[in-house]
Amino acid sequence: MKFERRDIVLIVGIFLVVLGITQYVPFHYSALIGVLLFFGVKLYVEKRRQSITNALPEGICVECGSKITDKKCPKCDYLEE
């Protein structure tokens, strides 16, 4: 898992959740929940990204969203020909 720029938004959001639940549970428990939540979300996103990469190794078309085969979109590229 590598740190990306959008992780700052995740950290700020989890920090606000930790502040919100500190009213109901002690701080060390809420901090532990925040850390577990951060790594849980990061792990879920990484597994999801891997599954998409495995399912679509060449990617998807930006215009129509179809699976790219042989470096061409089956819908968009064949309509132009």
MIRO-343798 format. One record per atom (N, C-alpha, C): x, y, z; residue in three letters; residue number from 1; atom name. Coordinates in Angstrom, 2 decimals. Layout:
N
{u: X | v: Y | w: Z | code: ala | pos: NUM | site: CA}
...
***
This chain:
81
{u: 0.85 | v: -1.18 | w: 0.00 | code: met | pos: 1 | site: N}
{u: 0.00 | v: 0.00 | w: 0.00 | code: met | pos: 1 | site: CA}
{u: 0.89 | v: 1.24 | w: 0.00 | code: met | pos: 1 | site: C}
{u: 0.70 | v: 2.06 | w: -1.00 | code: lys | pos: 2 | site: N}
{u: 1.47 | v: 3.29 | w: -1.04 | code: lys | pos: 2 | site: CA}
{u: 0.56 | v: 4.48 | w: -0.76 | code: lys | pos: 2 | site: C}
{u: 1.17 | v: 5.53 | w: -0.25 | code: phe | pos: 3 | site: N}
{u: 0.43 | v: 6.73 | w: 0.12 | code: phe | pos: 3 | site: CA}
{u: 0.18 | v: 7.57 | w: -1.13 | code: phe | pos: 3 | site: C}
{u: -1.06 | v: 7.98 | w: -1.31 | code: glu | pos: 4 | site: N}
{u: -1.43 | v: 8.81 | w: -2.45 | code: glu | pos: 4 | site: CA}
{u: -1.99 | v: 10.12 | w: -1.93 | code: glu | pos: 4 | site: C}
{u: -2.12 | v: 11.09 | w: -2.83 | code: arg | pos: 5 | site: N}
{u: -2.60 | v: 12.41 | w: -2.41 | code: arg | pos: 5 | site: CA}
{u: -4.02 | v: 12.36 | w: -1.87 | code: arg | pos: 5 | site: C}
{u: -4.86 | v: 11.50 | w: -2.43 | code: arg | pos: 6 | site: N}
{u: -6.25 | v: 11.47 | w: -1.97 | code: arg | pos: 6 | site: CA}
{u: -6.39 | v: 10.83 | w: -0.60 | code: arg | pos: 6 | site: C}
{u: -5.32 | v: 10.22 | w: -0.09 | code: asp | pos: 7 | site: N}
{u: -5.36 | v: 9.65 | w: 1.25 | code: asp | pos: 7 | site: CA}
{u: -5.48 | v: 10.74 | w: 2.31 | code: asp | pos: 7 | site: C}
{u: -5.09 | v: 11.95 | w: 1.98 | code: ile | pos: 8 | site: N}
{u: -5.24 | v: 13.06 | w: 2.92 | code: ile | pos: 8 | site: CA}
{u: -6.72 | v: 13.29 | w: 3.23 | code: ile | pos: 8 | site: C}
{u: -7.57 | v: 13.17 | w: 2.21 | code: val | pos: 9 | site: N}
{u: -9.01 | v: 13.33 | w: 2.42 | code: val | pos: 9 | site: CA}
{u: -9.52 | v: 12.20 | w: 3.32 | code: val | pos: 9 | site: C}
{u: -9.03 | v: 10.99 | w: 3.09 | code: leu | pos: 10 | site: N}
{u: -9.42 | v: 9.86 | w: 3.93 | code: leu | pos: 10 | site: CA}
{u: -8.98 | v: 10.06 | w: 5.37 | code: leu | pos: 10 | site: C}
{u: -7.78 | v: 10.55 | w: 5.57 | code: ile | pos: 11 | site: N}
{u: -7.26 | v: 10.78 | w: 6.93 | code: ile | pos: 11 | site: CA}
{u: -8.09 | v: 11.85 | w: 7.64 | code: ile | pos: 11 | site: C}
{u: -8.42 | v: 12.93 | w: 6.93 | code: val | pos: 12 | site: N}
{u: -9.22 | v: 14.01 | w: 7.54 | code: val | pos: 12 | site: CA}
{u: -10.61 | v: 13.49 | w: 7.89 | code: val | pos: 12 | site: C}
{u: -11.20 | v: 12.71 | w: 7.01 | code: gly | pos: 13 | site: N}
{u: -12.52 | v: 12.15 | w: 7.28 | code: gly | pos: 13 | site: CA}
{u: -12.51 | v: 11.21 | w: 8.48 | code: gly | pos: 13 | site: C}
{u: -11.52 | v: 10.35 | w: 8.55 | code: ile | pos: 14 | site: N}
{u: -11.43 | v: 9.43 | w: 9.69 | code: ile | pos: 14 | site: CA}
{u: -11.12 | v: 10.19 | w: 10.98 | code: ile | pos: 14 | site: C}
{u: -10.33 | v: 11.25 | w: 10.88 | code: phe | pos: 15 | site: N}
{u: -10.06 | v: 12.07 | w: 12.06 | code: phe | pos: 15 | site: CA}
{u: -11.35 | v: 12.67 | w: 12.60 | code: phe | pos: 15 | site: C}
{u: -12.22 | v: 13.13 | w: 11.70 | code: leu | pos: 16 | site: N}
{u: -13.49 | v: 13.69 | w: 12.14 | code: leu | pos: 16 | site: CA}
{u: -14.39 | v: 12.62 | w: 12.75 | code: leu | pos: 16 | site: C}
{u: -14.34 | v: 11.41 | w: 12.21 | code: val | pos: 17 | site: N}
{u: -15.11 | v: 10.31 | w: 12.80 | code: val | pos: 17 | site: CA}
{u: -14.58 | v: 9.99 | w: 14.20 | code: val | pos: 17 | site: C}
{u: -13.25 | v: 9.98 | w: 14.33 | code: val | pos: 18 | site: N}
{u: -12.65 | v: 9.71 | w: 15.64 | code: val | pos: 18 | site: CA}
{u: -13.06 | v: 10.78 | w: 16.64 | code: val | pos: 18 | site: C}
{u: -13.05 | v: 12.03 | w: 16.22 | code: leu | pos: 19 | site: N}
{u: -13.49 | v: 13.10 | w: 17.12 | code: leu | pos: 19 | site: CA}
{u: -14.96 | v: 12.94 | w: 17.50 | code: leu | pos: 19 | site: C}
{u: -15.77 | v: 12.48 | w: 16.56 | code: gly | pos: 20 | site: N}
{u: -17.19 | v: 12.30 | w: 16.84 | code: gly | pos: 20 | site: CA}
{u: -17.47 | v: 11.17 | w: 17.81 | code: gly | pos: 20 | site: C}
{u: -16.73 | v: 10.08 | w: 17.69 | code: ile | pos: 21 | site: N}
{u: -17.01 | v: 8.95 | w: 18.59 | code: ile | pos: 21 | site: CA}
{u: -16.27 | v: 9.05 | w: 19.91 | code: ile | pos: 21 | site: C}
{u: -15.41 | v: 10.06 | w: 20.07 | code: thr | pos: 22 | site: N}
{u: -14.70 | v: 10.24 | w: 21.34 | code: thr | pos: 22 | site: CA}
{u: -15.68 | v: 10.64 | w: 22.45 | code: thr | pos: 22 | site: C}
{u: -16.83 | v: 11.16 | w: 22.08 | code: gln | pos: 23 | site: N}
{u: -17.83 | v: 11.51 | w: 23.08 | code: gln | pos: 23 | site: CA}
{u: -18.40 | v: 10.28 | w: 23.77 | code: gln | pos: 23 | site: C}
{u: -18.38 | v: 9.16 | w: 23.06 | code: tyr | pos: 24 | site: N}
{u: -19.05 | v: 7.96 | w: 23.56 | code: tyr | pos: 24 | site: CA}
{u: -18.09 | v: 6.89 | w: 24.07 | code: tyr | pos: 24 | site: C}
{u: -16.87 | v: 6.88 | w: 23.56 | code: val | pos: 25 | site: N}
{u: -15.87 | v: 5.89 | w: 24.00 | code: val | pos: 25 | site: CA}
{u: -14.59 | v: 6.64 | w: 24.33 | code: val | pos: 25 | site: C}
{u: -13.72 | v: 6.04 | w: 25.15 | code: pro | pos: 26 | site: N}
{u: -12.44 | v: 6.70 | w: 25.46 | code: pro | pos: 26 | site: CA}
{u: -11.60 | v: 6.94 | w: 24.21 | code: pro | pos: 26 | site: C}
{u: -10.69 | v: 7.92 | w: 24.31 | code: phe | pos: 27 | site: N}
{u: -9.92 | v: 8.34 | w: 23.15 | code: phe | pos: 27 | site: CA}
{u: -9.05 | v: 7.22 | w: 22.58 | code: phe | pos: 27 | site: C}
{u: -8.43 | v: 6.41 | w: 23.44 | code: his | pos: 28 | site: N}
{u: -7.54 | v: 5.37 | w: 22.91 | code: his | pos: 28 | site: CA}
{u: -8.33 | v: 4.32 | w: 22.12 | code: his | pos: 28 | site: C}
{u: -9.58 | v: 4.06 | w: 22.49 | code: tyr | pos: 29 | site: N}
{u: -10.40 | v: 3.14 | w: 21.70 | code: tyr | pos: 29 | site: CA}
{u: -10.82 | v: 3.77 | w: 20.37 | code: tyr | pos: 29 | site: C}
{u: -11.18 | v: 5.04 | w: 20.43 | code: ser | pos: 30 | site: N}
{u: -11.60 | v: 5.69 | w: 19.19 | code: ser | pos: 30 | site: CA}
{u: -10.41 | v: 5.87 | w: 18.24 | code: ser | pos: 30 | site: C}
{u: -9.21 | v: 6.11 | w: 18.77 | code: ala | pos: 31 | site: N}
{u: -8.02 | v: 6.19 | w: 17.92 | code: ala | pos: 31 | site: CA}
{u: -7.73 | v: 4.84 | w: 17.28 | code: ala | pos: 31 | site: C}
{u: -7.89 | v: 3.77 | w: 18.03 | code: leu | pos: 32 | site: N}
{u: -7.68 | v: 2.42 | w: 17.49 | code: leu | pos: 32 | site: CA}
{u: -8.71 | v: 2.13 | w: 16.40 | code: leu | pos: 32 | site: C}
{u: -9.95 | v: 2.53 | w: 16.61 | code: ile | pos: 33 | site: N}
{u: -10.99 | v: 2.35 | w: 15.59 | code: ile | pos: 33 | site: CA}
{u: -10.63 | v: 3.14 | w: 14.34 | code: ile | pos: 33 | site: C}
{u: -10.12 | v: 4.35 | w: 14.50 | code: gly | pos: 34 | site: N}
{u: -9.72 | v: 5.17 | w: 13.36 | code: gly | pos: 34 | site: CA}
{u: -8.58 | v: 4.55 | w: 12.56 | code: gly | pos: 34 | site: C}
{u: -7.58 | v: 4.01 | w: 13.25 | code: val | pos: 35 | site: N}
{u: -6.46 | v: 3.36 | w: 12.56 | code: val | pos: 35 | site: CA}
{u: -6.93 | v: 2.12 | w: 11.83 | code: val | pos: 35 | site: C}
{u: -7.76 | v: 1.32 | w: 12.47 | code: leu | pos: 36 | site: N}
{u: -8.28 | v: 0.12 | w: 11.82 | code: leu | pos: 36 | site: CA}
{u: -9.17 | v: 0.48 | w: 10.62 | code: leu | pos: 36 | site: C}
{u: -9.94 | v: 1.53 | w: 10.75 | code: leu | pos: 37 | site: N}
{u: -10.79 | v: 1.99 | w: 9.65 | code: leu | pos: 37 | site: CA}
{u: -9.94 | v: 2.45 | w: 8.47 | code: leu | pos: 37 | site: C}
{u: -8.86 | v: 3.18 | w: 8.73 | code: phe | pos: 38 | site: N}
{u: -7.98 | v: 3.66 | w: 7.67 | code: phe | pos: 38 | site: CA}
{u: -7.38 | v: 2.48 | w: 6.90 | code: phe | pos: 38 | site: C}
{u: -6.78 | v: 1.54 | w: 7.62 | code: phe | pos: 39 | site: N}
{u: -6.15 | v: 0.41 | w: 6.94 | code: phe | pos: 39 | site: CA}
{u: -7.19 | v: -0.51 | w: 6.30 | code: phe | pos: 39 | site: C}
{u: -8.37 | v: -0.60 | w: 6.86 | code: gly | pos: 40 | site: N}
{u: -9.43 | v: -1.39 | w: 6.24 | code: gly | pos: 40 | site: CA}
{u: -9.86 | v: -0.81 | w: 4.91 | code: gly | pos: 40 | site: C}
{u: -10.04 | v: 0.50 | w: 4.85 | code: val | pos: 41 | site: N}
{u: -10.42 | v: 1.15 | w: 3.60 | code: val | pos: 41 | site: CA}
{u: -9.30 | v: 1.04 | w: 2.58 | code: val | pos: 41 | site: C}
{u: -8.05 | v: 1.26 | w: 3.01 | code: lys | pos: 42 | site: N}
{u: -6.91 | v: 1.15 | w: 2.09 | code: lys | pos: 42 | site: CA}
{u: -6.80 | v: -0.27 | w: 1.53 | code: lys | pos: 42 | site: C}
{u: -6.99 | v: -1.28 | w: 2.37 | code: leu | pos: 43 | site: N}
{u: -6.91 | v: -2.67 | w: 1.92 | code: leu | pos: 43 | site: CA}
{u: -8.04 | v: -2.98 | w: 0.94 | code: leu | pos: 43 | site: C}
{u: -9.25 | v: -2.51 | w: 1.23 | code: tyr | pos: 44 | site: N}
{u: -10.39 | v: -2.74 | w: 0.34 | code: tyr | pos: 44 | site: CA}
{u: -10.16 | v: -2.11 | w: -1.02 | code: tyr | pos: 44 | site: C}
{u: -9.67 | v: -0.87 | w: -1.04 | code: val | pos: 45 | site: N}
{u: -9.43 | v: -0.17 | w: -2.31 | code: val | pos: 45 | site: CA}
{u: -8.34 | v: -0.87 | w: -3.11 | code: val | pos: 45 | site: C}
{u: -7.29 | v: -1.33 | w: -2.44 | code: glu | pos: 46 | site: N}
{u: -6.21 | v: -2.01 | w: -3.15 | code: glu | pos: 46 | site: CA}
{u: -6.68 | v: -3.33 | w: -3.76 | code: glu | pos: 46 | site: C}
{u: -7.46 | v: -4.10 | w: -3.01 | code: lys | pos: 47 | site: N}
{u: -7.99 | v: -5.37 | w: -3.54 | code: lys | pos: 47 | site: CA}
{u: -8.95 | v: -5.11 | w: -4.70 | code: lys | pos: 47 | site: C}
{u: -9.76 | v: -4.09 | w: -4.59 | code: arg | pos: 48 | site: N}
{u: -10.70 | v: -3.75 | w: -5.66 | code: arg | pos: 48 | site: CA}
{u: -9.95 | v: -3.31 | w: -6.92 | code: arg | pos: 48 | site: C}
{u: -8.91 | v: -2.52 | w: -6.75 | code: arg | pos: 49 | site: N}
{u: -8.10 | v: -2.07 | w: -7.88 | code: arg | pos: 49 | site: CA}
{u: -7.42 | v: -3.27 | w: -8.56 | code: arg | pos: 49 | site: C}
{u: -6.93 | v: -4.22 | w: -7.77 | code: gln | pos: 50 | site: N}
{u: -6.30 | v: -5.41 | w: -8.34 | code: gln | pos: 50 | site: CA}
{u: -7.31 | v: -6.25 | w: -9.10 | code: gln | pos: 50 | site: C}
{u: -8.52 | v: -6.39 | w: -8.59 | code: ser | pos: 51 | site: N}
{u: -9.53 | v: -7.19 | w: -9.28 | code: ser | pos: 51 | site: CA}
{u: -9.93 | v: -6.55 | w: -10.60 | code: ser | pos: 51 | site: C}
{u: -10.02 | v: -5.23 | w: -10.64 | code: ile | pos: 52 | site: N}
{u: -10.34 | v: -4.53 | w: -11.89 | code: ile | pos: 52 | site: CA}
{u: -9.20 | v: -4.68 | w: -12.89 | code: ile | pos: 52 | site: C}
{u: -7.96 | v: -4.57 | w: -12.41 | code: thr | pos: 53 | site: N}
{u: -6.81 | v: -4.73 | w: -13.29 | code: thr | pos: 53 | site: CA}
{u: -6.73 | v: -6.14 | w: -13.85 | code: thr | pos: 53 | site: C}
{u: -7.05 | v: -7.14 | w: -13.04 | code: asn | pos: 54 | site: N}
{u: -7.03 | v: -8.52 | w: -13.52 | code: asn | pos: 54 | site: CA}
{u: -8.15 | v: -8.78 | w: -14.52 | code: asn | pos: 54 | site: C}
{u: -9.29 | v: -8.17 | w: -14.31 | code: ala | pos: 55 | site: N}
{u: -10.42 | v: -8.40 | w: -15.21 | code: ala | pos: 55 | site: CA}
{u: -10.25 | v: -7.65 | w: -16.53 | code: ala | pos: 55 | site: C}
{u: -9.63 | v: -6.48 | w: -16.49 | code: leu | pos: 56 | site: N}
{u: -9.45 | v: -5.65 | w: -17.69 | code: leu | pos: 56 | site: CA}
{u: -7.99 | v: -5.25 | w: -17.81 | code: leu | pos: 56 | site: C}
{u: -7.13 | v: -6.17 | w: -18.27 | code: pro | pos: 57 | site: N}
{u: -5.70 | v: -5.85 | w: -18.28 | code: pro | pos: 57 | site: CA}
{u: -5.32 | v: -4.72 | w: -19.23 | code: pro | pos: 57 | site: C}
{u: -6.03 | v: -4.54 | w: -20.33 | code: glu | pos: 58 | site: N}
{u: -5.72 | v: -3.46 | w: -21.27 | code: glu | pos: 58 | site: CA}
{u: -6.46 | v: -2.18 | w: -20.94 | code: glu | pos: 58 | site: C}
{u: -7.46 | v: -2.22 | w: -20.09 | code: gly | pos: 59 | site: N}
{u: -8.19 | v: -1.03 | w: -19.68 | code: gly | pos: 59 | site: CA}
{u: -9.57 | v: -0.95 | w: -20.30 | code: gly | pos: 59 | site: C}
{u: -10.19 | v: 0.22 | w: -20.11 | code: ile | pos: 60 | site: N}
{u: -11.53 | v: 0.45 | w: -20.66 | code: ile | pos: 60 | site: CA}
{u: -11.50 | v: 1.72 | w: -21.50 | code: ile | pos: 60 | site: C}
{u: -12.45 | v: 1.83 | w: -22.41 | code: cys | pos: 61 | site: N}
{u: -12.57 | v: 2.99 | w: -23.29 | code: cys | pos: 61 | site: CA}
{u: -13.09 | v: 4.18 | w: -22.48 | code: cys | pos: 61 | site: C}
{u: -12.50 | v: 5.33 | w: -22.71 | code: val | pos: 62 | site: N}
{u: -12.90 | v: 6.54 | w: -21.99 | code: val | pos: 62 | site: CA}
{u: -14.26 | v: 7.03 | w: -22.46 | code: val | pos: 62 | site: C}
{u: -14.57 | v: 6.86 | w: -23.73 | code: glu | pos: 63 | site: N}
{u: -15.80 | v: 7.42 | w: -24.28 | code: glu | pos: 63 | site: CA}
{u: -17.02 | v: 6.56 | w: -23.99 | code: glu | pos: 63 | site: C}
{u: -16.92 | v: 5.22 | w: -24.18 | code: cys | pos: 64 | site: N}
{u: -18.11 | v: 4.39 | w: -24.03 | code: cys | pos: 64 | site: CA}
{u: -18.03 | v: 3.41 | w: -22.86 | code: cys | pos: 64 | site: C}
{u: -16.83 | v: 3.15 | w: -22.32 | code: gly | pos: 65 | site: N}
{u: -16.69 | v: 2.26 | w: -21.18 | code: gly | pos: 65 | site: CA}
{u: -16.56 | v: 0.80 | w: -21.53 | code: gly | pos: 65 | site: C}
{u: -16.36 | v: 0.47 | w: -22.78 | code: ser | pos: 66 | site: N}
{u: -16.20 | v: -0.92 | w: -23.20 | code: ser | pos: 66 | site: CA}
{u: -14.79 | v: -1.41 | w: -22.90 | code: ser | pos: 66 | site: C}
{u: -14.64 | v: -2.72 | w: -22.83 | code: lys | pos: 67 | site: N}
{u: -13.34 | v: -3.33 | w: -22.61 | code: lys | pos: 67 | site: CA}
{u: -12.50 | v: -3.21 | w: -23.87 | code: lys | pos: 67 | site: C}
{u: -11.26 | v: -2.77 | w: -23.72 | code: ile | pos: 68 | site: N}
{u: -10.37 | v: -2.61 | w: -24.86 | code: ile | pos: 68 | site: CA}
{u: -9.74 | v: -3.96 | w: -25.20 | code: ile | pos: 68 | site: C}
{u: -9.83 | v: -4.35 | w: -26.48 | code: thr | pos: 69 | site: N}
{u: -9.20 | v: -5.57 | w: -26.96 | code: thr | pos: 69 | site: CA}
{u: -8.31 | v: -5.24 | w: -28.14 | code: thr | pos: 69 | site: C}
{u: -7.13 | v: -5.79 | w: -28.16 | code: asp | pos: 70 | site: N}
{u: -6.13 | v: -5.53 | w: -29.21 | code: asp | pos: 70 | site: CA}
{u: -5.87 | v: -4.04 | w: -29.39 | code: asp | pos: 70 | site: C}
{u: -5.83 | v: -3.32 | w: -28.30 | code: lys | pos: 71 | site: N}
{u: -5.56 | v: -1.88 | w: -28.27 | code: lys | pos: 71 | site: CA}
{u: -6.59 | v: -1.06 | w: -29.05 | code: lys | pos: 71 | site: C}
{u: -7.80 | v: -1.61 | w: -29.20 | code: lys | pos: 72 | site: N}
{u: -8.89 | v: -0.89 | w: -29.87 | code: lys | pos: 72 | site: CA}
{u: -10.19 | v: -1.11 | w: -29.11 | code: lys | pos: 72 | site: C}
{u: -11.02 | v: -0.11 | w: -29.14 | code: cys | pos: 73 | site: N}
{u: -12.36 | v: -0.22 | w: -28.56 | code: cys | pos: 73 | site: CA}
{u: -13.27 | v: -0.90 | w: -29.59 | code: cys | pos: 73 | site: C}
{u: -13.98 | v: -1.97 | w: -29.20 | code: pro | pos: 74 | site: N}
{u: -14.82 | v: -2.64 | w: -30.17 | code: pro | pos: 74 | site: CA}
{u: -15.99 | v: -1.80 | w: -30.68 | code: pro | pos: 74 | site: C}
{u: -16.44 | v: -0.82 | w: -29.93 | code: lys | pos: 75 | site: N}
{u: -17.56 | v: 0.02 | w: -30.36 | code: lys | pos: 75 | site: CA}
{u: -17.09 | v: 1.27 | w: -31.07 | code: lys | pos: 75 | site: C}
{u: -16.21 | v: 2.02 | w: -30.46 | code: cys | pos: 76 | site: N}
{u: -15.83 | v: 3.33 | w: -30.99 | code: cys | pos: 76 | site: CA}
{u: -14.91 | v: 3.23 | w: -32.21 | code: cys | pos: 76 | site: C}
{u: -13.89 | v: 2.38 | w: -32.16 | code: asp | pos: 77 | site: N}
{u: -12.93 | v: 2.31 | w: -33.26 | code: asp | pos: 77 | site: CA}
{u: -13.53 | v: 1.70 | w: -34.52 | code: asp | pos: 77 | site: C}
{u: -14.44 | v: 0.77 | w: -34.37 | code: tyr | pos: 78 | site: N}
{u: -15.02 | v: 0.14 | w: -35.56 | code: tyr | pos: 78 | site: CA}
{u: -16.10 | v: 1.02 | w: -36.19 | code: tyr | pos: 78 | site: C}
{u: -16.66 | v: 1.95 | w: -35.42 | code: leu | pos: 79 | site: N}
{u: -17.64 | v: 2.86 | w: -35.99 | code: leu | pos: 79 | site: CA}
{u: -16.96 | v: 3.90 | w: -36.88 | code: leu | pos: 79 | site: C}
{u: -15.72 | v: 4.25 | w: -36.56 | code: glu | pos: 80 | site: N}
{u: -15.01 | v: 5.25 | w: -37.34 | code: glu | pos: 80 | site: CA}
{u: -14.54 | v: 4.69 | w: -38.70 | code: glu | pos: 80 | site: C}
{u: -14.35 | v: 3.39 | w: -38.81 | code: glu | pos: 81 | site: N}
{u: -13.82 | v: 2.79 | w: -40.03 | code: glu | pos: 81 | site: CA}
{u: -14.86 | v: 2.65 | w: -41.10 | code: glu | pos: 81 | site: C}
***
